[in-house]
């Protein structure tokens, strides 16, 4: 039988130093999100298909990993943490008038096309703030996202912030059908101004509305973007979206993180459940966003309760890749030690290791044998970046 040493396409082994750095990074991110009052929750790795159905507004069915249980129910490996977290919150919480803050850490699975070259399994850590429809809640999750990226060691990054309501209000005013809306959304998301203009040229729209849609791909940058957006339209709902972004910016200034935030009114998401703000985090060293989130006030209703909500997720793998390319390496907490010993020193080695472990030091025993020399043990300690080396030899007893 041929040995299988390779992983399927889209997944990979993580080992050695990279695995240690990933675990250290996850611990740092978790510490920050817990400091904001978010409580841990774990949901199953797989759920009923209906949790991620088209009505929920998550990714297309063709990108889900689907299978059947013994009863014939269609099950899905979770592609997204928000719907299952909201499902659990609707079942166990939301019985009082207090906002609910939940955090999670685990792996998500999306069956991307093999041509996209993206991982099909990623580790994600995020948070959901349920039961608060205010700009304060929006600003809190953005400020939290910024603090998590800072804790990771990143110094140069940007959060792009937009609002679904601006585009949706213009679409409603234009009376565009669903196919045209979907195509226009894709063009704007890809910053394709010429494509948007060509699509709209055949529509019976006012010149001002066409100009507004055509301008959307270029509406990104600093606070001046909001001024430009307000000058483009008199649509009341679109202007309310811009007003909300201004309110969020004012609160972010109180957190002291406004310099990490820019605006992008052409920002769109493939998740259809978003109803308010949208945001993504970017840094150099990776083309994909390292975090993403937004407001989804209608999603909770799908699971039997009615509550506003906003949340985000950090893609640990993307963040770790970006850190590595920027030569930033998360350090594992604590000190590592290798105790090198010969036969006859076993009792002393174990006693010494036990003593060091009680002090919070990670200790690995390494015995010298006929197949493994003292020099090889020392080289191993150096290779694994141990801060301490303890050597115990028989001659020390003489």
Steps between C-alpha positions, in 0.01 A plus 500: 500500500639837398564737790302826489727784606334795330190692604202572273506822299412807706608364840843460654696383801624764743794388712819606672570866555205612288258301713645648818470852357142436394400381847677797659319737262162343579565542872586867458189568292280312744638698794409829331146399405436365849616833644202665327254278688436241228414154633613178335264275309561182299266386226520168308737457209201391291140622503174438319502636146222748584738695727690601185220493244441759229237666719763566767720679246833324549725357226363316193397138552761375252777620733367312803635162612177299519436146620219289652443348841336162559154655504552659160536857625729724296787627714762763426850570626476857628629753246422797721476545878232770511185296417579218749590750773175686441309168500650408839440850639135482396463170684691569821504878540308809387240470775578835657566853382879496537745488209668163454870468416627164376838387366610182326812333366506212253528389140270588211473310170427644155532289186664770289577439136839333454596786268475757779799363692342575837488282808179303537546465876586807706521577870289795607447694820226758525226659701132582473324783685128419500218722624646847437417700188702810591802663339676428832470126431633545145794702628572251778550203267718709266712626791526142628613382156768770494624404848524133400713586197724720714536219755610266220800723435372674186582869473392580144144405413172662403134431571282586199154602618188525287123476534253276313229761539661746260502263202166339592326839517626591152392161360153547645477849348614365162257206509767260370410131467688228689734390215603860426548570870722194547711585196533863603597399853777279363630774269505758778668256741774442240540878448398458136373850417485441125302180544252676729455784251444256213241303700311815597511655154216276387282576801231766518658694784557868565844634420558585867422145609727354231778734613450393860527128419799561273674694777461221757812301400709811566339596831779379726750684715485735798210692650478710184331198339197565718488861380509382138228243563270762651556727201405223255146427616199638678366152578393513866585138581840524331576814701398321820765236424765772463381661824544167679858474376573847635358403839718188507809705411433739790482206743812338356683821584408440864664157473804663339501269198361727226833510315460132412161553335422619147173500305387303197139551391550249220580224748274198452483151654407164353297437817149626437397530865685828558269799541714785635871567531756282325870494576815313404855509631800506266875504535786444259628146451161352412240596241205357692345679799633393839170585666147577389168584657190714505146552629229239435178616665272251322694176551393429860135505391567198280562295816189605687603817683511862388814687597753727329858376484848587381815290493828413333747220451880495478645240261794372702674331204494817289621708793782257580608499136508880493699512825753254361550703180552810713756307709283521811494178700259450790692372799360208695444586868737354757853363481605177330773275635668178393647276771779291346605197705687168484393160627541501876369854525137414430372568855681834522380602153136425583528680835657804334235505226219475757648790696526721190150410378359606836645846426314520171794401278442262209746214538596229253715205605772393257700186586843433352521152345724306271293633212477859626809693613534791740580730207183394317293572811655846534442572132137391540455739794641783290288408198178506705585845646523389862594780740647258756708184480575280803767232458534206742790257456638214708836668543328775698455247783874426523 
